[in-house]
Amino acid sequence: MSGAQESTTHPAQRIQYAFTEEQEQFRAALRRFLDDKSPPSEVRRLMETEPGYDPAVWRQMSQELALPAIHLPHQYGGSGFGMVELGIVMEELGRALLCAPYFSTAVMAANAILNAGSEQQKAALLPDIASGEHLATLAVAELGGDWDPHAIQLRATPAGDGFLLDGVKSYVLDGHVSDLLIVAARTAEAADGLGLFVLPADTRGLTRRLLKSMDATRKIARIDFKGAQAQLLGSVGAGANALARTLDQAAIALANEMVGGAQKLLDSAVNYAKMRVQFGRPIGSFQAIKHKLADMLLDVELARSTAYYAAQAAAVEDPEWPALACMAKAAASEAYLRTAIDCIQIHGGIGFTWDNDTHLWFKRAKSSEVFLGMPDYHRELLMQRWRV
Amino acid sequence: MSELSEAEVRDEVRTWLKANWDPNLPLLEWRNKLADSGWGMPHWPREWYGRGLPPGLVRVVEEEFAAVGAVGVLRGGIGRLAAATLLEHGTEFQKRKFLRRIITAEDTWCQLFSEPGSGSDLAGATTRADFDGTNWIINGQKVWTTSAHHAKYGTLLARTDWDAPKHEGLSYFIIDLKQPGVEVKPLRQMNGHASFNQVFFTDAKVPPEYLVSRVGNGWQVAVTTLAHERRFADGLAAPTRRGPRTGRIYDEERAELATVMEPYKWYPQRAGRVDLVIERARETGANQDPRVRQEIAKLMTLAKAAEWTSRRARAAQRRGRPQGPEGSLGKLAASHVARSAARVHTLITGTAAMLTGEDSPRNGVIAEILVSVPAVSIAGGTDEIQRNIIAERVLELPKEPRFDTGPFRNVRRN
């Protein structure tokens, strides 16, 4: 498509409702890799470790598949794809429940740097993230667990050629293993009151503590800052917009991850219903079970549509996309949790045991429901963005 | 015959329209030209009023018609379904007698499948057809028959063998409704409209040459009709109309459409009128209520998701990929959307939801939504049947045990 044509079409008209052959092939290759590297036995092994991931698998993901680089521009060592391809990766990771610091590093931190950083900062920070050399994360929520940027209290005060951070961040994904921290902080210097700051995790004046997370496949940390030296990402006054953009992108990525997980649970419930016999027939032949499974399929497909559409809209910079990010996050998290609950129900007693794998995805559904904000928070944000 | 390219077809139809299209022609004369040229039904075979185009090129013809504002063959209407069925299963005699007058819309049709005793279970029909040596004699009752009051013909599913298993004892007929043994009564719905009819047969006659396919093959033929019905329902979007549209032919077409579409005038309300929700919330001030805002957001999400899901299904089909589960989900999704919309309209409207007609908000439209939505999850296959289809065909779950095997005579029924 020529540039001239592009300028006359509305971005929404460029939205694709089907993946290209290349995208399908990429997904298939990724799925093979994950089937091999992240079977439930590996998920169970890694979730019990403190780092929570396998460095060897992370190296392969980074160096062979270039996953952390997928959506980053070429000039920063990226592959130059966008939100749609990132969505595919997230969906597959969610399906496999891969234990790895991908969402924190590639999605939250890398996008924060892309959205807020100066040219020089992007060139300095992103190549090591693209190559998988550095793990990074974004710290937004604090002890209250509020995802509304207005609730941010951690203070940044100017000192020398940088800033000093004081306060507490919590619910920081992979905060205990990250090399680099991006921190959303309040500062009197900026008109919008917010800035994104970057600092190495071994900076003096910060302490990190791994929290016990119900979803052990997703590690979260609390980080205390007492005069920790940090640099502002980008220029003063652009923090709030960059943070909002980053959180919206994260919501879309998470929505796609949730769809992958929900589909996995649905498959598992369908397979079990075909196999499990009670009253002399497979339970899947009872309408009570059939209808529940049909409803689950519809639920997952509708959520999938919102997640895919939001990723497409973000990829073409349709002005609607931030509203659609809220929509996708709310829809996917509710569908994921409902699917998890119904999957346990269809499994019956065995579904409530530790040995059955369903609870692993159930717990991811629960943590994803609240991470980045509950469904009602995102629905209210959707209404505001639509100016209702 | 070599396949025509898109450009060749476009060129050909454009040239033909240039030579023939005239908005001042009488509608019937124009439709006869469509039948003679094949441009009315371009995907039909050449020997039967079509041009044998692959279905993918029909769009090209439609675009060229739309570009000059040319009128096409009547959209919607049961005649199209009957024609598609006859093309596949009809005899030479039947095709010659009926197809052309369907294209010209000189005959309107109705579909006589559902009965009071067999709704979801269409194959349980008990309307009987008995051969008396000269004619098939029809006795029984059909219901939910759109357009029966003005239709000339109907496609009829009737039982011809009570000792055969349920699906094998049915035959498919064409019946002339303008005869003494046929009585048509309107069926009034809970929303006050009467869009459908009950049709009673008392020794009505069907000549043997009106039997479609062979005796006992009626279910197979009906399945063809139903498949076309689903396809039409999916592609019912009206083509974009351009130009001033003045001229005799447009007046005639408008009158025709008014008659054909009359039964469907409440259908937008049946679907829930999601388009009115935000306006209504603003005009009532309900948009300030956080509880209502949550419900609106849920509804809009559901409606958008349903739309995108059907777009995904179509896109996958266009790419020649096997149709995913998205296609069969549309109907169930539409039920959810409509019900949620009725709930949200009630939430916004409050006590005024007690009112109807001109006393109700929006001159009765809101009330009509509330009393029309219950039809969505029933018409064209109930939600429960859709769930069975999704579960068995998409998820490949085992079928329910059956209690309707063996001679139909012995099967329990209403």
Interface residues (C-beta under 8 A of the other chain):
Chain A: Q16 Y17 A18 V270 A273 K274 R281 P282 G284 S285 F286 Q287 I289 K290 H291 L293 A294 D295 L297 L298 E301 L302 A303 R304 S305 T306 Y308 Y309 M327 A330 A331 D376 R379 E380 L382 M383 W386 V388
Chain B: I278 A281 R282 N287 P290 R293 Q294 I296 A297 K298 M300 T301 L302 K304 A305 A306 W308 T309 R311 R312 R314 A315 A316 R318 R319 R321 P325 E326 L329 L332 A333 H336 E384 Q386 R387 N388 I390 A391 E392 V394 L395 E396 L397 P398 K399 E400 P401
